[in-house]
Amino acid sequence: MQVSIIGGGISGLATAFLLQQQAQERGRPVALRILEAEPRVGGKIRSLHSEEGYLCEWGPNGFLDGKPATLDLCRQLQIVEQLLRSNDNARRRFIYAKNRLHQVPENAGDFLRSGLLAPVAKLRMAAEIFIPPRRSEEDESLADFCRRRLGREALDRLVAPMVSGIFAGDPESMSLASCFPRIRQLETDYGGLFRAMFLLARRRRAERRAGKAVASASGPAGVLTSFADGLQRLPDRLLQVLGQQVETGTPVLALEPAAGGFTVQLGDGRRLQADAVVSALPAHDFADLVQGFDGPMAALLREIPYASLQVVCLGFERRKIAHDLNGFGFLMAHPNPLPMLGTLWDSSIFPRRAPQGRVLLRSMLGGARRPQVADWDDETIVEETRIALRQTMGITADPEFVRIFRHRRAIPQYPPGHGRRLQELQQRASRYPGLHFTGNAFFGIGLNDCVCAAQATADALLSGCS
Ligand SMILES: Cc1cc2nc3c(=O)[nH]c(=O)nc-3n(C[C@H](O)[C@H](O)[C@H](O)COP(=O)(O)OP(=O)(O)OC[C@H]3O[C@@H](n4cnc5c(N)ncnc54)[C@H](O)[C@@H]3O)c2cc1C
């Protein structure tokens, strides 16, 4: 079977590798081709080593080891011993609200003492235990869910910052079921979040005793994990293993259904035949490829919105920053008058991200609520970042190192109705035997989600050729 995988980000590379592994195990080798438009692989994953000695992540700075997908992939790639878990202090996360940074509470005692929420908002949150579960199947927005169960202030000061940290998104236009299926499941299965928390805490205690990686209460499940020389080690290793099968600098322009498969039209004029094709592309790029033979499918793909992000890396002399940097960084509560979504204290999260005596801060600007930031020039972006850092952390020093990474379509957003759209897309794709799609536009945006979806795609390809 000849398979063309289009897109050499983590989704495409992982699909290729997992497919190859499984095909070999089953004694049914496939002929693979991975076609990537850029001169390098990795997509959103890119680690830059500056001449000044800073290590800046262009996109993601790690994956969570609480889910097995990426960890298992690293095991199969034999790079698990090179993994680097984030420093212990990275458990400490902060939210900027009411003119200061508040540590995100890690337990009930911290929560009661914290000034992040007003006493009445804490009571409103505690009342969650009395709120009956919603029975409607209708896709609810994250904001509606939070207002209904936890109250307005919890939405603004706890959930909105978390959501901008993961999706750069706006909770008013995010589907709870598609963005946080687990939370919806907790309400369905246990009747409420606190009920679920009590029961699951009991299970977590047992897991901790068994030595498993367990989420801190203030952060997402698992420990942020990368490599000493940056996350790019992962796509680099995939490239090494996949070797000649990967063609970089090779954009795909169009797909055409052909007898028994597809014709893949490349930017250099070549027309390749494939029994199966996998799109591991952003939704709008996939839309361009199917436009010629299925306009409605292209239209559905173009409806998936994206949020933009500007990543601003600033390096400072440590002695010029008075603020404590012992933690992960902070996110901004809503309403947020600043264009900054938050700042990661990168050199506190992983070692060797900044030269001796220096620190690296990585701020995110823009997101779904401020699309206009994508049009600002570099000077304005740096100036606004510095204003925000002055206001939130009191930093007045001049940075000695500045890098801006722009992602005009950084992160796909899953608005209410995403699940239905996905079903329609799957139905339309099923009309064309051999057409598969994966990637962060559909099944989850985290690296673990991308690797999980890659595994499912590899399985579907192999079952299709049995
Ligand atoms: C700033 C930022 C920070 C993030 N932080 C985290 C984090 O800390 N942890 C986490 O788990 N996730 C994080 N994410 C999300 C995660 O990085 C992405 O969801 C994931 O990397 C997407 O991988 P992908 O392969 O699906 O898509 P992409 O990485 O976008 O890859 C798509 C590939 O397709 C190629 N392509 C496009 N068009 C064509 C064409 N016509 N022909 C051939 N090739 C084409 C592109 O060049 C690209 O290489 C972050 C994302 C961003 C933007």
The ligand as an ORCA input file, in Angstrom:
! r2SCAN-3c Opt
* xyz 0 1
  C       2.562     29.136     20.804
  C       2.048     27.740     21.027
  C       2.295     27.110     22.231
  C       1.820     25.801     22.451
  N       2.125     25.176     23.633
  C       1.799     23.878     23.800
  C       2.309     23.145     24.915
  O       3.085     23.669     25.737
  N       1.944     21.850     25.038
  C       1.131     21.217     24.122
  O       0.829     20.030     24.291
  N       0.679     21.876     23.020
  C       1.000     23.176     22.838
  N       0.593     23.838     21.700
  C      -0.225     23.126     20.702
  C       0.623     22.178     19.830
  O       1.894     22.735     19.622
  C      -0.025     21.967     18.468
  O      -1.385     21.619     18.616
  C       0.671     20.856     17.665
  O       2.069     21.064     17.614
  C       0.075     20.818     16.270
  O       0.704     19.810     15.505
  P       0.147     19.397     14.066
  O       1.116     18.455     13.477
  O      -1.272     18.940     14.187
  O       0.085     20.751     13.230
  P       1.296     21.698     12.768
  O       2.365     21.679     13.778
  O       0.656     22.990     12.420
  O       1.848     20.980     11.454
  C       1.229     21.102     10.197
  C       2.305     20.969      9.132
  O       1.707     20.975      7.835
  C       2.560     21.682      6.956
  N       1.798     22.097      5.773
  C       0.827     23.056      5.674
  N       0.334     23.110      4.416
  C       0.989     22.167      3.701
  C       0.894     21.701      2.359
  N       0.030     22.232      1.478
  N       1.718     20.691      1.939
  C       2.592     20.125      2.815
  N       2.716     20.518      4.101
  C       1.923     21.521      4.546
  C       3.049     22.844      7.809
  O       4.210     23.426      7.260
  C       3.297     22.141      9.150
  O       4.604     21.652      9.251
  C       1.063     25.141     21.451
  C       0.803     25.788     20.230
  C       1.295     27.067     20.008
  C       1.037     27.738     18.684
*
